[in-house]
Amino acid sequence: MAAALRRPWLPDFCSIPRIAAVIGIAELVVLIIAIAPTRAGHWNLEEFASASALAIWLSLTVAILYCKGAPLLNRLPTPLGVAAALSIPLLISGFVAWTLMQIDLGLGELYRVPGDSQWRFVASVTALSVLIAMLSLRYFYVRDQWQAQVNAQAQAEVDALQARIRPHFLFNSMNTIAALVRRDPVTAERAVEDLSELFRAALGAGQGEGTLAEEIHLAERYLAIEKLRLGERLKVDWQIDPAVPRDLRLPRLVLQPLLENAVLHGISRLPAGGEIRILMKVADRRLQMLVVNPTLAPNPREAGNGHAQESIAQRLAFHFGPAARMTTAYADGYYVSDIGLPLP
């Protein structure tokens, strides 16, 4: 059972405001053409009304098809999905323009299109429709990505706030430190320092970027605290390729939430505990990070840590672009979080 954590590339065209915006863009193009200086002169009111009706009908039809076809288009690879999306206005507008030309010829009055410009009319309508579709898709895609980043940033700040005040983790850590104060004061002091670093990172979760080295360091501090609590039930295996660029810039709090998920929903629920494996390697100019942990079979009724994972996926996609990838999967008693990032 695997799930790719990436946002659909096709913007949402199912809302009334979005459909109205598409119609507005099409009508704006008609208005620009109407007032543009040409040798043939400006359109009269009847010609403008006819062009507006055609533009509104085409834009509304294409928007509805995008709305209904979004699940299929989003399942396709992005290049193929974009080509399929652009073929919709191409085919619809071409067919409608050709039909209007045939009706015009059938009436024999050349009512709307001069006799020597009919095929040019078909080509122009088709080209304009595809251009409007391209502009609309690009504009709404950028707008949706920006909105996703805003939401992800807000979610990251919420997650950071929750991490600061999560009672179980804080109380468990303080109880562990209290038990160590008399028996092993050096370890207790180190645990306090680790805890302070975690809280300091949580406070700055939504502020700027960090480096991969900082993420690894913070993850080690978190696991050190949990190791004090879980003892031999928690084992950690770090496998980091020397070629991994530790100075790589990336959003803060990417690795630690995945390890927290592995401890809370995996190791701590197993009576015998288990081993968390963190693997990092470079291949084909991409950085791959894997977090693998044993766990119980997922319960569909439990929400788990989905919000944190989606926040990580969105922030990585915004920072690295569409080449960033994050997937999660459960199989044979193990849960795997897989992150793939392009390297500069």
C-alpha positions as a Python dict, from the first residue, in 0.01 Angstrom:
ca = {
    (1, 'M'): (0, 0, 0),
    (2, 'A'): (179, 311, -123),
    (3, 'A'): (72, 672, -146),
    (4, 'A'): (242, 949, -341),
    (5, 'L'): (225, 1270, -144),
    (6, 'R'): (209, 1531, -417),
    (7, 'R'): (-51, 1786, -504),
    (8, 'P'): (-254, 1742, -824),
    (9, 'W'): (-97, 1953, -1099),
    (10, 'L'): (-431, 2045, -1260),
    (11, 'P'): (-593, 2346, -1092),
    (12, 'D'): (-941, 2309, -948),
    (13, 'F'): (-1201, 2425, -1203),
    (14, 'C'): (-1505, 2301, -1009),
    (15, 'S'): (-1572, 2613, -804),
    (16, 'I'): (-1804, 2890, -924),
    (17, 'P'): (-1544, 3167, -867),
    (18, 'R'): (-1286, 2974, -1071),
    (19, 'I'): (-1529, 2918, -1360),
    (20, 'A'): (-1626, 3285, -1348),
    (21, 'A'): (-1257, 3379, -1364),
    (22, 'V'): (-1207, 3161, -1674),
    (23, 'I'): (-1504, 3325, -1843),
    (24, 'G'): (-1366, 3666, -1745),
    (25, 'I'): (-1028, 3586, -1903),
    (26, 'A'): (-1197, 3476, -2227),
    (27, 'E'): (-1414, 3787, -2235),
    (28, 'L'): (-1109, 4006, -2172),
    (29, 'V'): (-940, 3855, -2479),
    (30, 'V'): (-1251, 3928, -2687),
    (31, 'L'): (-1252, 4286, -2562),
    (32, 'I'): (-883, 4333, -2650),
    (33, 'I'): (-943, 4200, -3002),
    (34, 'A'): (-1250, 4422, -3040),
    (35, 'I'): (-1071, 4746, -2955),
    (36, 'A'): (-740, 4662, -3123),
    (37, 'P'): (-673, 4886, -3427),
    (38, 'T'): (-707, 4695, -3756),
    (39, 'R'): (-750, 4782, -4122),
    (40, 'A'): (-1101, 4634, -4115),
    (41, 'G'): (-1213, 4876, -3844),
    (42, 'H'): (-1373, 4802, -3507),
    (43, 'W'): (-1650, 4553, -3444),
    (44, 'N'): (-2003, 4675, -3414),
    (45, 'L'): (-2218, 4580, -3116),
    (46, 'E'): (-2371, 4277, -3288),
    (47, 'E'): (-2030, 4136, -3383),
    (48, 'F'): (-1897, 4192, -3032),
    (49, 'A'): (-2200, 4015, -2881),
    (50, 'S'): (-2155, 3718, -3117),
    (51, 'A'): (-1783, 3685, -3035),
    (52, 'S'): (-1857, 3716, -2661),
    (53, 'A'): (-2123, 3446, -2676),
    (54, 'L'): (-1881, 3211, -2856),
    (55, 'A'): (-1600, 3285, -2606),
    (56, 'I'): (-1826, 3235, -2302),
    (57, 'W'): (-1966, 2908, -2438),
    (58, 'L'): (-1620, 2770, -2521),
    (59, 'S'): (-1463, 2875, -2189),
    (60, 'L'): (-1754, 2737, -1988),
    (61, 'T'): (-1743, 2404, -2176),
    (62, 'V'): (-1367, 2365, -2134),
    (63, 'A'): (-1384, 2457, -1763),
    (64, 'I'): (-1654, 2195, -1703),
    (65, 'L'): (-1452, 1931, -1888),
    (66, 'Y'): (-1146, 2019, -1677),
    (67, 'C'): (-1359, 1986, -1365),
    (68, 'K'): (-1502, 1648, -1457),
    (69, 'G'): (-1181, 1515, -1611),
    (70, 'A'): (-947, 1623, -1329),
    (71, 'P'): (-921, 1278, -1163),
    (72, 'L'): (-811, 1119, -1492),
    (73, 'L'): (-578, 1402, -1597),
    (74, 'N'): (-408, 1411, -1255),
    (75, 'R'): (-336, 1037, -1272),
    (76, 'L'): (-141, 1081, -1596),
    (77, 'P'): (231, 1172, -1596),
    (78, 'T'): (253, 1551, -1588),
    (79, 'P'): (379, 1604, -1949),
    (80, 'L'): (114, 1370, -2087),
    (81, 'G'): (-152, 1526, -1864),
    (82, 'V'): (-65, 1879, -1986),
    (83, 'A'): (-82, 1764, -2348),
    (84, 'A'): (-420, 1601, -2285),
    (85, 'A'): (-548, 1912, -2107),
    (86, 'L'): (-448, 2139, -2397),
    (87, 'S'): (-601, 1900, -2649),
    (88, 'I'): (-944, 1960, -2493),
    (89, 'P'): (-976, 2330, -2599),
    (90, 'L'): (-801, 2245, -2926),
    (91, 'L'): (-1060, 1984, -3022),
    (92, 'I'): (-1364, 2163, -2878),
    (93, 'S'): (-1290, 2503, -3033),
    (94, 'G'): (-1184, 2351, -3364),
    (95, 'F'): (-1503, 2149, -3390),
    (96, 'V'): (-1726, 2441, -3289),
    (97, 'A'): (-1556, 2682, -3530),
    (98, 'W'): (-1578, 2430, -3814),
    (99, 'T'): (-1947, 2371, -3735),
    (100, 'L'): (-2019, 2745, -3742),
    (101, 'M'): (-1837, 2770, -4074),
    (102, 'Q'): (-2050, 2491, -4220),
    (103, 'I'): (-2369, 2656, -4094),
    (104, 'D'): (-2253, 2983, -4245),
    (105, 'L'): (-2187, 2812, -4577),
    (106, 'G'): (-2519, 2630, -4561),
    (107, 'L'): (-2709, 2954, -4515),
    (108, 'G'): (-2529, 3089, -4818),
    (109, 'E'): (-2519, 3441, -4677),
    (110, 'L'): (-2163, 3446, -4536),
    (111, 'Y'): (-2331, 3609, -4237),
    (112, 'R'): (-2041, 3609, -3996),
    (113, 'V'): (-1727, 3506, -4187),
    (114, 'P'): (-1615, 3640, -4526),
    (115, 'G'): (-1588, 3375, -4793),
    (116, 'D'): (-1211, 3401, -4829),
    (117, 'S'): (-1144, 3389, -4452),
    (118, 'Q'): (-1344, 3091, -4328),
    (119, 'W'): (-1056, 2852, -4267),
    (120, 'R'): (-859, 3138, -4117),
    (121, 'F'): (-1153, 3187, -3881),
    (122, 'V'): (-1133, 2821, -3771),
    (123, 'A'): (-757, 2841, -3717),
    (124, 'S'): (-781, 3171, -3528),
    (125, 'V'): (-1053, 3051, -3291),
    (126, 'T'): (-862, 2729, -3225),
    (127, 'A'): (-531, 2906, -3163),
    (128, 'L'): (-689, 3166, -2934),
    (129, 'S'): (-868, 2896, -2734),
    (130, 'V'): (-546, 2702, -2679),
    (131, 'L'): (-359, 3019, -2581),
    (132, 'I'): (-631, 3118, -2334),
    (133, 'A'): (-623, 2765, -2189),
    (134, 'M'): (-245, 2778, -2153),
    (135, 'L'): (-257, 3115, -1977),
    (136, 'S'): (-540, 3005, -1750),
    (137, 'L'): (-373, 2676, -1655),
    (138, 'R'): (-43, 2849, -1581),
    (139, 'Y'): (-198, 3133, -1383),
    (140, 'F'): (-422, 2911, -1171),
    (141, 'Y'): (-142, 2655, -1120),
    (142, 'V'): (94, 2924, -985),
    (143, 'R'): (-185, 3067, -772),
    (144, 'D'): (-276, 2726, -629),
    (145, 'Q'): (90, 2647, -556),
    (146, 'W'): (127, 2978, -376),
    (147, 'Q'): (-187, 2909, -175),
    (148, 'A'): (-60, 2559, -96),
    (149, 'Q'): (265, 2708, 30),
    (150, 'V'): (76, 2952, 250),
    (151, 'N'): (-132, 2667, 390),
    (152, 'A'): (174, 2448, 437),
    (153, 'Q'): (356, 2729, 614),
    (154, 'A'): (59, 2780, 843),
    (155, 'Q'): (39, 2404, 906),
    (156, 'A'): (411, 2393, 982),
    (157, 'E'): (371, 2667, 1237),
    (158, 'V'): (76, 2483, 1393),
    (159, 'D'): (275, 2159, 1402),
    (160, 'A'): (565, 2345, 1559),
    (161, 'L'): (337, 2493, 1823),
    (162, 'Q'): (194, 2149, 1896),
    (163, 'A'): (545, 2008, 1921),
    (164, 'R'): (633, 2277, 2174),
    (165, 'I'): (341, 2202, 2399),
    (166, 'R'): (276, 1832, 2331),
    (167, 'P'): (229, 1713, 2688),
    (168, 'H'): (323, 1347, 2650),
    (169, 'F'): (661, 1413, 2491),
    (170, 'L'): (743, 1695, 2731),
    (171, 'F'): (632, 1508, 3044),
    (172, 'N'): (806, 1187, 2940),
    (173, 'S'): (1127, 1378, 2867),
    (174, 'M'): (1117, 1568, 3197),
    (175, 'N'): (1044, 1249, 3394),
    (176, 'T'): (1338, 1078, 3224),
    (177, 'I'): (1566, 1370, 3302),
    (178, 'A'): (1446, 1381, 3663),
    (179, 'A'): (1529, 1013, 3703),
    (180, 'L'): (1880, 1072, 3567),
    (181, 'V'): (1970, 1379, 3773),
    (182, 'R'): (2104, 1187, 4074),
    (183, 'R'): (2207, 867, 3899),
    (184, 'D'): (2377, 1010, 3589),
    (185, 'P'): (2396, 1391, 3600),
    (186, 'V'): (2613, 1411, 3286),
    (187, 'T'): (2351, 1227, 3079),
    (188, 'A'): (2075, 1435, 3237),
    (189, 'E'): (2256, 1756, 3142),
    (190, 'R'): (2298, 1634, 2785),
    (191, 'A'): (1929, 1543, 2770),
    (192, 'V'): (1832, 1895, 2883),
    (193, 'E'): (2051, 2040, 2607),
    (194, 'D'): (1894, 1806, 2350),
    (195, 'L'): (1546, 1903, 2464),
    (196, 'S'): (1628, 2274, 2443),
    (197, 'E'): (1757, 2229, 2087),
    (198, 'L'): (1434, 2056, 1986),
    (199, 'F'): (1222, 2333, 2130),
    (200, 'R'): (1439, 2601, 1972),
    (201, 'A'): (1396, 2431, 1632),
    (202, 'A'): (1020, 2408, 1685),
    (203, 'L'): (1007, 2781, 1753),
    (204, 'G'): (1182, 2855, 1421),
    (205, 'A'): (1006, 2589, 1213),
    (206, 'G'): (830, 2835, 985),
    (207, 'Q'): (1117, 3084, 958),
    (208, 'G'): (1351, 3053, 661),
    (209, 'E'): (1557, 2754, 555),
    (210, 'G'): (1800, 2517, 717),
    (211, 'T'): (2058, 2268, 595),
    (212, 'L'): (2061, 1892, 574),
    (213, 'A'): (2335, 1885, 838),
    (214, 'E'): (2108, 2075, 1077),
    (215, 'E'): (1824, 1833, 1007),
    (216, 'I'): (2049, 1535, 1081),
    (217, 'H'): (2177, 1697, 1400),
    (218, 'L'): (1824, 1775, 1522),
    (219, 'A'): (1709, 1420, 1439),
    (220, 'E'): (1999, 1278, 1641),
    (221, 'R'): (1902, 1496, 1938),
    (222, 'Y'): (1541, 1379, 1921),
    (223, 'L'): (1637, 1012, 1896),
    (224, 'A'): (1879, 1053, 2186),
    (225, 'I'): (1594, 1172, 2410),
    (226, 'E'): (1364, 890, 2300),
    (227, 'K'): (1649, 643, 2351),
    (228, 'L'): (1668, 746, 2715),
    (229, 'R'): (1297, 675, 2752),
    (230, 'L'): (1270, 352, 2550),
    (231, 'G'): (1611, 207, 2628),
    (232, 'E'): (1697, -109, 2434),
    (233, 'R'): (1355, -113, 2270),
    (234, 'L'): (1475, 163, 2036),
    (235, 'K'): (1762, 93, 1800),
    (236, 'V'): (1878, 335, 1531),
    (237, 'D'): (2081, 260, 1220),
    (238, 'W'): (2218, 561, 1030),
    (239, 'Q'): (2344, 489, 677),
    (240, 'I'): (2462, 812, 515),
    (241, 'D'): (2658, 807, 191),
    (242, 'P'): (2970, 1030, 212),
    (243, 'A'): (2856, 1194, -114),
    (244, 'V'): (2542, 1331, 54),
    (245, 'P'): (2560, 1715, 46),
    (246, 'R'): (2514, 1812, 408),
    (247, 'D'): (2510, 2181, 313),
    (248, 'L'): (2197, 2133, 96),
    (249, 'R'): (1940, 2405, 174),
    (250, 'L'): (1590, 2277, 253),
    (251, 'P'): (1289, 2366, 468),
    (252, 'R'): (1323, 2319, 841),
    (253, 'L'): (1176, 2023, 1030),
    (254, 'V'): (1168, 1773, 744),
    (255, 'L'): (1340, 1471, 898),
    (256, 'Q'): (1249, 1495, 1268),
    (257, 'P'): (868, 1468, 1219),
    (258, 'L'): (920, 1147, 1018),
    (259, 'L'): (1129, 1000, 1298),
    (260, 'E'): (870, 1113, 1553),
    (261, 'N'): (608, 930, 1348),
    (262, 'A'): (831, 620, 1342),
    (263, 'V'): (871, 625, 1722),
    (264, 'L'): (514, 713, 1824),
    (265, 'H'): (325, 500, 1571),
    (266, 'G'): (585, 226, 1532),
    (267, 'I'): (848, 145, 1791),
    (268, 'S'): (654, 251, 2103),
    (269, 'R'): (359, 30, 2007),
    (270, 'L'): (570, -286, 1971),
    (271, 'P'): (640, -471, 2299),
    (272, 'A'): (988, -568, 2180),
    (273, 'G'): (1055, -235, 2011),
    (274, 'G'): (1256, -234, 1691),
    (275, 'E'): (1511, -58, 1476),
    (276, 'I'): (1466, 265, 1281),
    (277, 'R'): (1682, 283, 970),
    (278, 'I'): (1769, 618, 817),
    (279, 'L'): (1930, 587, 474),
    (280, 'M'): (2063, 875, 264),
    (281, 'K'): (2235, 836, -71),
    (282, 'V'): (2298, 1024, -395),
    (283, 'A'): (2212, 874, -734),
    (284, 'D'): (2151, 1036, -1073),
    (285, 'R'): (2193, 1386, -924),
    (286, 'R'): (1914, 1319, -674),
    (287, 'L'): (1921, 1285, -297),
    (288, 'Q'): (1719, 996, -160),
    (289, 'M'): (1623, 982, 208),
    (290, 'L'): (1450, 678, 353),
    (291, 'V'): (1305, 629, 702),
    (292, 'V'): (1213, 265, 763),
    (293, 'N'): (1061, 136, 1085),
    (294, 'P'): (868, -172, 1201),
    (295, 'T'): (508, -106, 1294),
    (296, 'L'): (170, -264, 1343),
    (297, 'A'): (-66, -288, 1047),
    (298, 'P'): (-227, 52, 986),
    (299, 'N'): (-572, 109, 1129),
    (300, 'P'): (-795, 301, 882),
    (301, 'R'): (-978, 465, 1172),
    (302, 'E'): (-661, 631, 1301),
    (303, 'A'): (-555, 961, 1144),
    (304, 'G'): (-186, 901, 1217),
    (305, 'N'): (61, 1172, 1123),
    (306, 'G'): (-83, 1254, 779),
    (307, 'H'): (-97, 1631, 833),
    (308, 'A'): (274, 1650, 913),
    (309, 'Q'): (365, 1434, 613),
    (310, 'E'): (153, 1641, 376),
    (311, 'S'): (303, 1959, 516),
    (312, 'I'): (653, 1822, 451),
    (313, 'A'): (560, 1717, 96),
    (314, 'Q'): (411, 2057, 14),
    (315, 'R'): (704, 2253, 156),
    (316, 'L'): (954, 2036, -35),
    (317, 'A'): (754, 2076, -357),
    (318, 'F'): (748, 2454, -314),
    (319, 'H'): (1121, 2471, -238),
    (320, 'F'): (1251, 2223, -499),
    (321, 'G'): (973, 2236, -758),
    (322, 'P'): (781, 1946, -917),
    (323, 'A'): (1094, 1727, -922),
    (324, 'A'): (1064, 1680, -545),
    (325, 'R'): (894, 1357, -449),
    (326, 'M'): (768, 1206, -125),
    (327, 'T'): (594, 871, -88),
    (328, 'T'): (487, 659, 206),
    (329, 'A'): (415, 288, 207),
    (330, 'Y'): (335, 5, 447),
    (331, 'A'): (434, -351, 360),
    (332, 'D'): (524, -667, 551),
    (333, 'G'): (525, -501, 891),
    (334, 'Y'): (736, -201, 792),
    (335, 'Y'): (649, 160, 722),
    (336, 'V'): (866, 347, 472),
    (337, 'S'): (886, 722, 414),
    (338, 'D'): (1077, 797, 95),
    (339, 'I'): (1193, 1146, -4),
    (340, 'G'): (1360, 1223, -337),
    (341, 'L'): (1508, 1568, -403),
    (342, 'P'): (1688, 1710, -709),
    (343, 'L'): (2042, 1832, -645),
    (344, 'P'): (2166, 2160, -795),
}
